[in-house]
Amino acid sequence: MSRGSFKHVLAVAKKKPRVQAALDNLENMSEDDIDNLQNIPGWIKRHLVTHQKTLQKRAAGYLTPEEIAEIMISKTCS
């Protein structure tokens, strides 16, 4: 796991309550809210913003790559 990856953010969150609290409340935060978080490094804030945008797309009906692959597999097998 490389420093700066989202997996690393999740690992840090296990040890840092303020990061875990931000992750838990991410759906209710704006990008400005994330930028204004205190005592959280910028690289984590950038990942939180990216992940929040992904969550918003999912809520809007976008498919994950896994869901797209599952649909493609089911179409080729039938």
Backbone as a printed PyTorch tensor [residue, N CA C, xyz], in Angstrom:
tensor([[[  0.8560,  -1.1720,   0.0000],
         [  0.0000,   0.0000,   0.0000],
         [  0.8960,   1.2280,   0.0000]],

        [[  0.7380,   2.0620,  -0.9950],
         [  1.5910,   3.2370,  -1.0940],
         [  0.9710,   4.4130,  -0.3520]],

        [[  1.8680,   5.2440,   0.1850],
         [  1.3890,   6.4430,   0.8590],
         [  0.7350,   7.3100,  -0.2020]],

        [[ -0.4080,   7.8210,   0.1120],
         [ -1.1140,   8.6460,  -0.8480],
         [ -2.2320,   7.9270,  -1.5630]],

        [[ -2.3650,   6.6240,  -1.3550],
         [ -3.4630,   5.8920,  -1.9820],
         [ -4.6910,   5.9470,  -1.0650]],

        [[ -5.8570,   5.6700,  -1.6460],
         [ -7.0670,   5.6880,  -0.8150],
         [ -7.0200,   4.5720,   0.2170]],

        [[ -6.3840,   3.4370,  -0.1270],
         [ -6.2250,   2.3660,   0.8690],
         [ -5.4200,   2.8680,   2.0540]],

        [[ -4.4380,   3.6980,   1.7770],
         [ -3.6320,   4.2630,   2.8640],
         [ -4.4790,   5.1980,   3.7190]],

        [[ -5.3610,   5.9770,   3.1020],
         [ -6.2740,   6.8430,   3.8540],
         [ -7.1160,   6.0000,   4.8090]],

        [[ -7.6260,   4.8710,   4.3170],
         [ -8.4390,   4.0020,   5.1680],
         [ -7.6220,   3.4360,   6.3190]],

        [[ -6.3610,   3.1020,   6.0690],
         [ -5.4890,   2.5940,   7.1240],
         [ -5.2120,   3.6810,   8.1540]],

        [[ -4.9940,   4.9000,   7.7020],
         [ -4.7530,   6.0210,   8.6160],
         [ -5.9970,   6.2810,   9.4500]],

        [[ -7.1650,   6.1700,   8.8250],
         [ -8.4220,   6.4470,   9.5290],
         [ -8.6240,   5.5290,  10.7180]],

        [[ -8.1060,   4.3040,  10.6360],
         [ -8.2430,   3.3740,  11.7590],
         [ -7.5080,   3.8760,  12.9870]],

        [[ -6.4660,   4.6830,  12.7680],
         [ -5.6360,   5.1640,  13.8710],
         [ -5.9170,   6.6170,  14.2360]],

        [[ -6.6070,   7.3420,  13.3650],
         [ -6.8470,   8.7710,  13.5700],
         [ -8.3460,   9.0480,  13.6010]],

        [[ -8.9080,   9.2570,  14.7730],
         [-10.3590,   9.4640,  14.8910],
         [-10.8960,  10.6180,  14.0400]],

        [[-10.1270,  11.6910,  13.8750],
         [-10.6340,  12.8310,  13.0870],
         [-10.7720,  12.4610,  11.6110]],

        [[ -9.8750,  11.6070,  11.1040],
         [ -9.9710,  11.1550,   9.7100],
         [-11.1490,  10.2010,   9.5710]],

        [[-11.3180,   9.3080,  10.5370],
         [-12.4500,   8.3710,  10.5010],
         [-13.7750,   9.1200,  10.5780]],

        [[-13.8300,  10.1680,  11.4070],
         [-15.0590,  10.9620,  11.5160],
         [-15.3790,  11.6420,  10.1880]],

        [[-14.3530,  12.1330,   9.4980],
         [-14.5680,  12.7520,   8.1850],
         [-15.0780,  11.7220,   7.1840]],

        [[-14.5020,  10.5200,   7.1920],
         [-14.9660,   9.4590,   6.2900],
         [-16.4110,   9.0770,   6.5760]],

        [[-16.7370,   8.9760,   7.8650],
         [-18.0920,   8.5850,   8.2520],
         [-19.1380,   9.6180,   7.8410]],

        [[-18.7250,  10.8890,   7.7870],
         [-19.6670,  11.9690,   7.5000],
         [-19.4960,  12.5230,   6.0870]],

        [[-18.7710,  11.8400,   5.2560],
         [-18.3980,  12.3450,   3.9380],
         [-19.5980,  12.6810,   3.0610]],

        [[-20.6450,  11.9030,   3.1370],
         [-21.8240,  12.1360,   2.2900],
         [-22.5240,  13.4440,   2.6440]],

        [[-22.3090,  13.9340,   3.8620],
         [-22.9700,  15.1590,   4.3180],
         [-22.0780,  16.3860,   4.2320]],

        [[-20.8770,  16.2260,   3.6900],
         [-19.9280,  17.3320,   3.6380],
         [-19.7950,  17.8720,   2.2210]],

        [[-19.5590,  19.1840,   2.1310],
         [-19.2620,  19.7950,   0.8410],
         [-17.7470,  19.7910,   0.6430]],

        [[-17.3210,  20.1310,  -0.5560],
         [-15.8880,  20.2060,  -0.8200],
         [-15.2320,  21.2640,   0.0730]],

        [[-15.9460,  22.3640,   0.3120],
         [-15.4220,  23.4070,   1.2080],
         [-15.2880,  22.8940,   2.6400]],

        [[-16.2710,  22.0990,   3.0780],
         [-16.1930,  21.5090,   4.4220],
         [-14.9300,  20.6550,   4.5470]],

        [[-14.6580,  19.8760,   3.5230],
         [-13.4750,  19.0100,   3.5390],
         [-12.2060,  19.8580,   3.5610]],

        [[-12.1710,  20.9000,   2.7230],
         [-10.9960,  21.7740,   2.6780],
         [-10.7480,  22.4710,   4.0100]],

        [[-11.8010,  22.6970,   4.7690],
         [-11.6760,  23.4110,   6.0440],
         [-11.4230,  22.4920,   7.2390]],

        [[-11.2940,  21.2000,   7.0130],
         [-11.0050,  20.2820,   8.1150],
         [ -9.6530,  20.6280,   8.7330]],

        [[ -9.6070,  20.6500,  10.0440],
         [ -8.3840,  20.9900,  10.7600],
         [ -7.5620,  19.7470,  11.0460]],

        [[ -6.2520,  19.8940,  11.0360],
         [ -5.3100,  18.8310,  11.4110],
         [ -5.4160,  17.5700,  10.5540]],

        [[ -5.7880,  17.7440,   9.2980],
         [ -5.8150,  16.6210,   8.3530],
         [ -4.9410,  17.0280,   7.1710]],

        [[ -3.9520,  16.2090,   6.8410],
         [ -3.0410,  16.5610,   5.7450],
         [ -3.7660,  16.7580,   4.4140]],

        [[ -3.1730,  17.5850,   3.5640],
         [ -3.7610,  17.8990,   2.2630],
         [ -3.9760,  16.6870,   1.3840]],

        [[ -3.0460,  15.7240,   1.4220],
         [ -3.1990,  14.5430,   0.5570],
         [ -4.4230,  13.7320,   0.9570]],

        [[ -4.7330,  13.7280,   2.2560],
         [ -5.9440,  13.0210,   2.6990],
         [ -7.1770,  13.8000,   2.2560]],

        [[ -7.1430,  15.1270,   2.3890],
         [ -8.2780,  15.9400,   1.9540],
         [ -8.5600,  15.7350,   0.4670]],

        [[ -7.5050,  15.6660,  -0.3480],
         [ -7.6920,  15.4500,  -1.7910],
         [ -8.3750,  14.1090,  -2.0610]],

        [[ -7.9630,  13.0780,  -1.3320],
         [ -8.6110,  11.7690,  -1.4970],
         [-10.0600,  11.8110,  -1.0300]],

        [[-10.3250,  12.5370,   0.0460],
         [-11.7030,  12.6450,   0.5380],
         [-12.5880,  13.3330,  -0.5020]],

        [[-12.0840,  14.3930,  -1.1280],
         [-12.8530,  15.0980,  -2.1610],
         [-13.1270,  14.1620,  -3.3350]],

        [[-12.1090,  13.4350,  -3.7780],
         [-12.2700,  12.4970,  -4.8940],
         [-13.2890,  11.4130,  -4.5440]],

        [[-13.1810,  10.8610,  -3.3410],
         [-14.1000,   9.8040,  -2.9280],
         [-15.5210,  10.3580,  -2.7990]],

        [[-15.6550,  11.5800,  -2.3040],
         [-16.9730,  12.1910,  -2.1770],
         [-17.6220,  12.3520,  -3.5490]],

        [[-16.8440,  12.7640,  -4.5460],
         [-17.3820,  12.9130,  -5.8970],
         [-17.8250,  11.5610,  -6.4560]],

        [[-17.0850,  10.5110,  -6.1310],
         [-17.4660,   9.1670,  -6.5510],
         [-18.7930,   8.7710,  -5.9100]],

        [[-18.9420,   9.0810,  -4.6280],
         [-20.2000,   8.7710,  -3.9370],
         [-21.3660,   9.5310,  -4.5570]],

        [[-21.1420,  10.7830,  -4.9450],
         [-22.2030,  11.5700,  -5.5680],
         [-22.5940,  10.9840,  -6.9150]],

        [[-21.6200,  10.5300,  -7.6820],
         [-21.9210,   9.9020,  -8.9740],
         [-22.7060,   8.6250,  -8.7730]],

        [[-22.3210,   7.8430,  -7.7620],
         [-23.0450,   6.5980,  -7.4840],
         [-24.4950,   6.9000,  -7.1380]],

        [[-24.7130,   7.9610,  -6.3530],
         [-26.0780,   8.3270,  -5.9820],
         [-26.8730,   8.7570,  -7.2100]],

        [[-26.1840,   9.3090,  -8.1980],
         [-26.8550,   9.7660,  -9.4150],
         [-27.1240,   8.6310, -10.3950]],

        [[-26.6620,   7.4130, -10.0720],
         [-26.9570,   6.2730, -10.9230],
         [-25.8040,   5.7700, -11.7580]],

        [[-24.6210,   6.3110, -11.5710],
         [-23.4600,   5.8180, -12.3100],
         [-23.1450,   4.4010, -11.8570]],

        [[-22.5970,   3.6020, -12.7440],
         [-22.2170,   2.2350, -12.4120],
         [-20.7410,   2.1720, -12.0510]],

        [[-20.4080,   1.2560, -11.1510],
         [-19.0010,   1.0200, -10.8360],
         [-18.3890,   0.1730, -11.9390]],

        [[-17.0670,   0.1630, -12.0490],
         [-16.4390,  -0.7180, -13.0430],
         [-16.8190,  -2.1780, -12.8420]],

        [[-16.9720,  -2.5850, -11.6020],
         [-17.3570,  -3.9710, -11.3210],
         [-18.7560,  -4.2670, -11.8490]],

        [[-19.6660,  -3.3210, -11.6730],
         [-21.0320,  -3.5110, -12.1640],
         [-21.0570,  -3.5670, -13.6980]],

        [[-20.2650,  -2.7340, -14.3300],
         [-20.1840,  -2.7440, -15.7930],
         [-19.6300,  -4.0850, -16.2840]],

        [[-18.5600,  -4.5700, -15.6220],
         [-17.9850,  -5.8470, -16.0010],
         [-18.9890,  -6.9810, -15.8260]],

        [[-19.7420,  -6.9540, -14.7550],
         [-20.7490,  -8.0000, -14.5120],
         [-21.8100,  -7.9970, -15.6200]],

        [[-22.2430,  -6.8190, -16.0380],
         [-23.2330,  -6.7210, -17.1190],
         [-22.6390,  -7.2630, -18.4120]],

        [[-21.3910,  -6.8930, -18.6960],
         [-20.7490,  -7.3580, -19.9370],
         [-20.5870,  -8.8780, -19.9230]],

        [[-20.1970,  -9.4330, -18.8060],
         [-20.0390, -10.8900, -18.6980],
         [-21.3740, -11.5840, -18.8800]],

        [[-22.4040, -11.0600, -18.2600],
         [-23.7180, -11.7060, -18.3710],
         [-24.2440, -11.6560, -19.8060]],

        [[-23.9090, -10.5960, -20.5520],
         [-24.3710, -10.4800, -21.9390],
         [-23.6250, -11.4400, -22.8590]],

        [[-22.3340, -11.6790, -22.5790],
         [-21.5750, -12.5510, -23.4510],
         [-21.8120, -14.0330, -23.1590]],

        [[-22.2810, -14.3250, -21.9670],
         [-22.5120, -15.7250, -21.5760],
         [-23.9180, -16.1880, -21.9520]],

        [[-24.7750, -15.3030, -22.3910],
         [-26.1410, -15.7280, -22.7010],
         [-26.3760, -15.8970, -24.1680]]])
